[in-house]
Structures are given as structure tokens and as C-alpha cells.
Amino acid sequence: MYQDADTTYGPGPGATPLGPLLVQLQLTDSAFPSGFYTLSHSLEGFAQARAVTPDTLADLLADVLRHGVGPGDATALALAHRAASAADWPRVRAVDERLYASKLNRGMRLAATRTGRQLVDLAAEVFARPGIVEYAALVARRESPGTQAVAAGVVYAATDVPVEQAVAADLFAFCASFAGAALRLRLTDHRRAQVLLRGAAEVIEEVGRAALRRDLADLGGHTFAADVMSGRHERAEARLFAT
């Protein structure tokens, strides 16, 4: 429990043993309006360049997870979760700033902060936990960038979701968003999209374990092809997605 001079905060009103699981289900639901549905995670750029096919989609997702999302966003989420659990807001800001700096192109930086600010703003209303409110205030004052992964780490910490589960949940949300983009780009169908998600489970576990072992100095992923495709996408004549 967290206690200050005036108020004691526990698991929250109406908490149950299933509370953390229900939080994960709510935040990873595609209906949760965090803005993930507007992102293709560079997939539209790959499709426009004809650099991905239905047969290579799973390999591309695995590469992006291993070399981009895992060392970057998943690592940031784990670090932010631990810092927020300890109410170490300078550490949360340091993680946020480093993740933001590791996004090499404008589109990815904007996407990370747009979805992160939307997430923390909505979560402050939905969950009303003091840690979320504290971080939302930092973001509103422009004292922290408000990247999606760090926002998710703060929200999961404040709602008592263990860090291992928080990392796995957010990695799955990324994969679900990627699969949804593939559907809209006609690179897969609904049945094969589910096969894609199930096939990513082993990679999610691998990437999650690695993310939990990293420190701040190790934060940052490098997916140069995806960055190039995202950069091209910014100047494309027609776009379905923000990235």
C-alpha cells in the first residue's frame, strides 16, 4: 500500500483477485482507445515497397520484436514499472526521455507520444490511481515525453499488474495491432492473423525475458529497415495509417 499524510491507497475500490488480469484484458483490448489502431508499425511502408508478403509477415514481426520493440519499448516498460512502483519519478522521466531519444524518425516519436499521452490521460480517469495521476501531471507539464511504453509501465504498476505480466501484455498488444494492420493491408485474413499471433507467442516470451534483464544503459532498439520504411511512409501519397 502507498500512504501519504492524508490518504492511504490500496488496491482500489471493488478490487478482486482477478483485478490485475482484468486490467490487462481491458488495456490490450483493441476497443481501448489508445490510438494503436492508427499505427501500422512501419508495415504499410513495407507493403508499399513490396518488401513483405503473406509468407514473410511472421518473420518481419519476429525481427521487429527482437531488435526493436524488445530492446526499446518492452525494456522501457519494465524499467518504468519498477521505478513507478517505487515512486521514483526522476527515474521514470529518465526512462521516458531515453526511449523517446531512441526513436530515430519523426513519425515513430510522434506515434509513441500520441498514444502514450492518450493512454495515461484516459487511465487517470478510468483507474484513478495516484501513480497514474502523478505521471499524467508530469506529461501535461511537458516534464516527461509521455511515450506509450512508459505510460503503460506506470499504469500497470499502479494497478498492481506484476512487471512480467505487464511486459507480456504490452508485447501481445503490439502483435495484435501489427496483425490488425496486416488485415487492413490485405496481407493476411482473419484466420491466418490468429495463426500469426499464436506463432508470435514464443518470441514474446523470449523478448520479454530479455527485456526484464536490461538496465537503462541498454535501452534502445535498432531496426534500420523499419525506420527507413517509416520515413518513406511519411511522404507517401496515400496512407491508411499514421506510421
Contacts in CASP RR format, 6 or more apart in sequence:
PFRMAT RR
TARGET T0000
AUTHOR 0000-0000-0000
METHOD contacts of the structure
MODEL  1
MYQDADTTYGPGPGATPLGPLLVQLQLTDSAFPSGFYTLSHSLEGFAQAR
AVTPDTLADLLADVLRHGVGPGDATALALAHRAASAADWPRVRAVDERLY
ASKLNRGMRLAATRTGRQLVDLAAEVFARPGIVEYAALVARRESPGTQAV
AAGVVYAATDVPVEQAVAADLFAFCASFAGAALRLRLTDHRRAQVLLRGA
AEVIEEVGRAALRRDLADLGGHTFAADVMSGRHERAEARLFAT
1 8 0 8 1.000
1 9 0 8 1.000
1 10 0 8 1.000
2 8 0 8 1.000
2 9 0 8 1.000
2 10 0 8 1.000
2 87 0 8 1.000
2 130 0 8 1.000
2 131 0 8 1.000
3 9 0 8 1.000
7 130 0 8 1.000
9 129 0 8 1.000
9 130 0 8 1.000
11 19 0 8 1.000
11 160 0 8 1.000
12 129 0 8 1.000
15 160 0 8 1.000
16 22 0 8 1.000
19 159 0 8 1.000
19 160 0 8 1.000
20 159 0 8 1.000
20 160 0 8 1.000
20 161 0 8 1.000
20 162 0 8 1.000
20 165 0 8 1.000
23 127 0 8 1.000
23 155 0 8 1.000
23 156 0 8 1.000
23 159 0 8 1.000
23 160 0 8 1.000
23 161 0 8 1.000
24 156 0 8 1.000
24 161 0 8 1.000
24 165 0 8 1.000
24 166 0 8 1.000
24 169 0 8 1.000
26 32 0 8 1.000
26 126 0 8 1.000
27 34 0 8 1.000
27 119 0 8 1.000
27 123 0 8 1.000
27 152 0 8 1.000
27 155 0 8 1.000
27 156 0 8 1.000
27 169 0 8 1.000
27 173 0 8 1.000
28 169 0 8 1.000
28 170 0 8 1.000
28 172 0 8 1.000
28 173 0 8 1.000
28 176 0 8 1.000
30 36 0 8 1.000
30 37 0 8 1.000
30 176 0 8 1.000
30 177 0 8 1.000
30 180 0 8 1.000
32 122 0 8 1.000
33 118 0 8 1.000
33 122 0 8 1.000
34 115 0 8 1.000
34 116 0 8 1.000
34 118 0 8 1.000
34 119 0 8 1.000
34 122 0 8 1.000
34 148 0 8 1.000
35 114 0 8 1.000
35 115 0 8 1.000
35 118 0 8 1.000
36 115 0 8 1.000
36 173 0 8 1.000
36 174 0 8 1.000
36 177 0 8 1.000
37 177 0 8 1.000
37 180 0 8 1.000
38 111 0 8 1.000
38 241 0 8 1.000
38 242 0 8 1.000
38 243 0 8 1.000
39 111 0 8 1.000
39 115 0 8 1.000
39 177 0 8 1.000
39 181 0 8 1.000
39 241 0 8 1.000
39 242 0 8 1.000
39 243 0 8 1.000
40 178 0 8 1.000
40 181 0 8 1.000
40 185 0 8 1.000
40 233 0 8 1.000
40 240 0 8 1.000
40 241 0 8 1.000
40 243 0 8 1.000
41 64 0 8 1.000
41 174 0 8 1.000
41 177 0 8 1.000
41 178 0 8 1.000
41 181 0 8 1.000
41 226 0 8 1.000
41 243 0 8 1.000
42 64 0 8 1.000
42 223 0 8 1.000
42 226 0 8 1.000
42 227 0 8 1.000
42 229 0 8 1.000
42 230 0 8 1.000
42 233 0 8 1.000
42 243 0 8 1.000
43 52 0 8 1.000
43 60 0 8 1.000
43 178 0 8 1.000
43 181 0 8 1.000
43 182 0 8 1.000
43 185 0 8 1.000
43 187 0 8 1.000
43 241 0 8 1.000
44 181 0 8 1.000
44 185 0 8 1.000
44 233 0 8 1.000
44 236 0 8 1.000
44 239 0 8 1.000
44 240 0 8 1.000
44 241 0 8 1.000
44 243 0 8 1.000
45 51 0 8 1.000
45 229 0 8 1.000
45 230 0 8 1.000
45 232 0 8 1.000
45 233 0 8 1.000
45 236 0 8 1.000
46 52 0 8 1.000
46 60 0 8 1.000
46 226 0 8 1.000
46 229 0 8 1.000
47 185 0 8 1.000
47 187 0 8 1.000
48 232 0 8 1.000
48 233 0 8 1.000
48 236 0 8 1.000
49 229 0 8 1.000
49 232 0 8 1.000
51 225 0 8 1.000
51 229 0 8 1.000
52 60 0 8 1.000
52 187 0 8 1.000
53 187 0 8 1.000
54 187 0 8 1.000
54 188 0 8 1.000
54 192 0 8 1.000
57 182 0 8 1.000
57 187 0 8 1.000
57 188 0 8 1.000
57 196 0 8 1.000
58 196 0 8 1.000
58 199 0 8 1.000
58 200 0 8 1.000
61 175 0 8 1.000
61 178 0 8 1.000
61 196 0 8 1.000
61 200 0 8 1.000
61 203 0 8 1.000
62 200 0 8 1.000
62 203 0 8 1.000
63 223 0 8 1.000
64 178 0 8 1.000
64 223 0 8 1.000
64 226 0 8 1.000
65 171 0 8 1.000
65 174 0 8 1.000
65 175 0 8 1.000
65 200 0 8 1.000
65 203 0 8 1.000
65 204 0 8 1.000
65 207 0 8 1.000
66 203 0 8 1.000
66 206 0 8 1.000
66 207 0 8 1.000
67 221 0 8 1.000
67 222 0 8 1.000
67 223 0 8 1.000
68 220 0 8 1.000
68 221 0 8 1.000
68 222 0 8 1.000
68 223 0 8 1.000
68 226 0 8 1.000
69 171 0 8 1.000
69 174 0 8 1.000
69 207 0 8 1.000
70 171 0 8 1.000
70 207 0 8 1.000
70 208 0 8 1.000
70 210 0 8 1.000
70 211 0 8 1.000
70 221 0 8 1.000
71 210 0 8 1.000
71 211 0 8 1.000
71 214 0 8 1.000
71 218 0 8 1.000
71 219 0 8 1.000
71 220 0 8 1.000
71 221 0 8 1.000
71 222 0 8 1.000
72 99 0 8 1.000
72 102 0 8 1.000
72 149 0 8 1.000
72 211 0 8 1.000
72 219 0 8 1.000
72 220 0 8 1.000
72 221 0 8 1.000
73 99 0 8 1.000
73 112 0 8 1.000
73 147 0 8 1.000
73 148 0 8 1.000
73 149 0 8 1.000
73 170 0 8 1.000
73 174 0 8 1.000
74 149 0 8 1.000
74 167 0 8 1.000
74 170 0 8 1.000
74 171 0 8 1.000
74 207 0 8 1.000
74 208 0 8 1.000
74 211 0 8 1.000
75 211 0 8 1.000
75 214 0 8 1.000
75 218 0 8 1.000
75 219 0 8 1.000
75 220 0 8 1.000
76 95 0 8 1.000
76 96 0 8 1.000
76 98 0 8 1.000
76 99 0 8 1.000
76 147 0 8 1.000
76 149 0 8 1.000
76 150 0 8 1.000
76 219 0 8 1.000
77 149 0 8 1.000
77 150 0 8 1.000
77 152 0 8 1.000
77 153 0 8 1.000
77 156 0 8 1.000
77 166 0 8 1.000
77 167 0 8 1.000
77 170 0 8 1.000
77 211 0 8 1.000
78 153 0 8 1.000
78 163 0 8 1.000
78 166 0 8 1.000
78 167 0 8 1.000
78 211 0 8 1.000
78 212 0 8 1.000
78 214 0 8 1.000
79 91 0 8 1.000
79 95 0 8 1.000
79 214 0 8 1.000
79 215 0 8 1.000
79 216 0 8 1.000
79 219 0 8 1.000
80 92 0 8 1.000
80 95 0 8 1.000
80 96 0 8 1.000
80 149 0 8 1.000
80 150 0 8 1.000
80 152 0 8 1.000
80 153 0 8 1.000
80 154 0 8 1.000
80 157 0 8 1.000
81 153 0 8 1.000
81 154 0 8 1.000
81 156 0 8 1.000
81 157 0 8 1.000
81 163 0 8 1.000
81 166 0 8 1.000
81 167 0 8 1.000
82 157 0 8 1.000
82 163 0 8 1.000
83 89 0 8 1.000
83 91 0 8 1.000
83 92 0 8 1.000
83 95 0 8 1.000
84 92 0 8 1.000
84 131 0 8 1.000
84 135 0 8 1.000
84 153 0 8 1.000
84 154 0 8 1.000
84 157 0 8 1.000
84 158 0 8 1.000
85 157 0 8 1.000
85 163 0 8 1.000
87 131 0 8 1.000
87 134 0 8 1.000
89 134 0 8 1.000
89 135 0 8 1.000
89 138 0 8 1.000
92 135 0 8 1.000
92 138 0 8 1.000
92 144 0 8 1.000
92 150 0 8 1.000
92 154 0 8 1.000
93 138 0 8 1.000
93 143 0 8 1.000
93 144 0 8 1.000
94 216 0 8 1.000
95 150 0 8 1.000
95 216 0 8 1.000
95 219 0 8 1.000
96 144 0 8 1.000
96 145 0 8 1.000
96 146 0 8 1.000
96 147 0 8 1.000
96 150 0 8 1.000
97 144 0 8 1.000
97 145 0 8 1.000
98 216 0 8 1.000
98 219 0 8 1.000
98 220 0 8 1.000
99 112 0 8 1.000
99 145 0 8 1.000
99 147 0 8 1.000
99 149 0 8 1.000
99 150 0 8 1.000
99 219 0 8 1.000
99 220 0 8 1.000
100 109 0 8 1.000
100 112 0 8 1.000
100 113 0 8 1.000
100 145 0 8 1.000
100 146 0 8 1.000
100 147 0 8 1.000
102 219 0 8 1.000
102 220 0 8 1.000
102 221 0 8 1.000
103 109 0 8 1.000
103 112 0 8 1.000
103 147 0 8 1.000
104 227 0 8 1.000
105 227 0 8 1.000
105 230 0 8 1.000
105 231 0 8 1.000
105 234 0 8 1.000
106 234 0 8 1.000
107 230 0 8 1.000
107 231 0 8 1.000
107 234 0 8 1.000
107 242 0 8 1.000
107 243 0 8 1.000
108 227 0 8 1.000
108 230 0 8 1.000
108 243 0 8 1.000
110 242 0 8 1.000
111 148 0 8 1.000
111 242 0 8 1.000
111 243 0 8 1.000
112 145 0 8 1.000
112 146 0 8 1.000
112 147 0 8 1.000
112 148 0 8 1.000
112 149 0 8 1.000
113 145 0 8 1.000
113 146 0 8 1.000
113 147 0 8 1.000
113 148 0 8 1.000
114 242 0 8 1.000
115 148 0 8 1.000
116 146 0 8 1.000
116 147 0 8 1.000
116 148 0 8 1.000
116 150 0 8 1.000
116 151 0 8 1.000
116 152 0 8 1.000
117 139 0 8 1.000
117 146 0 8 1.000
117 151 0 8 1.000
119 148 0 8 1.000
119 151 0 8 1.000
119 152 0 8 1.000
119 155 0 8 1.000
120 132 0 8 1.000
120 135 0 8 1.000
120 136 0 8 1.000
120 139 0 8 1.000
120 146 0 8 1.000
120 151 0 8 1.000
120 154 0 8 1.000
120 155 0 8 1.000
121 136 0 8 1.000
123 132 0 8 1.000
123 136 0 8 1.000
123 151 0 8 1.000
123 155 0 8 1.000
124 132 0 8 1.000
124 133 0 8 1.000
124 136 0 8 1.000
127 155 0 8 1.000
127 158 0 8 1.000
127 159 0 8 1.000
129 158 0 8 1.000
129 159 0 8 1.000
130 158 0 8 1.000
131 154 0 8 1.000
131 157 0 8 1.000
131 158 0 8 1.000
132 154 0 8 1.000
132 155 0 8 1.000
132 158 0 8 1.000
135 144 0 8 1.000
135 151 0 8 1.000
135 154 0 8 1.000
138 144 0 8 1.000
139 145 0 8 1.000
139 146 0 8 1.000
139 151 0 8 1.000
144 150 0 8 1.000
149 170 0 8 1.000
152 166 0 8 1.000
152 170 0 8 1.000
153 166 0 8 1.000
153 170 0 8 1.000
156 163 0 8 1.000
156 165 0 8 1.000
156 166 0 8 1.000
156 169 0 8 1.000
156 170 0 8 1.000
157 163 0 8 1.000
157 166 0 8 1.000
161 169 0 8 1.000
163 212 0 8 1.000
164 208 0 8 1.000
164 212 0 8 1.000
167 208 0 8 1.000
167 211 0 8 1.000
167 212 0 8 1.000
168 204 0 8 1.000
168 205 0 8 1.000
168 208 0 8 1.000
171 204 0 8 1.000
171 207 0 8 1.000
171 208 0 8 1.000
172 197 0 8 1.000
172 204 0 8 1.000
175 196 0 8 1.000
175 197 0 8 1.000
175 200 0 8 1.000
175 204 0 8 1.000
176 197 0 8 1.000
179 188 0 8 1.000
179 193 0 8 1.000
179 196 0 8 1.000
179 197 0 8 1.000
180 193 0 8 1.000
181 241 0 8 1.000
182 188 0 8 1.000
182 193 0 8 1.000
182 196 0 8 1.000
183 189 0 8 1.000
183 190 0 8 1.000
183 193 0 8 1.000
184 240 0 8 1.000
184 241 0 8 1.000
185 240 0 8 1.000
188 196 0 8 1.000
230 243 0 8 1.000
233 239 0 8 1.000
233 241 0 8 1.000
233 243 0 8 1.000
END
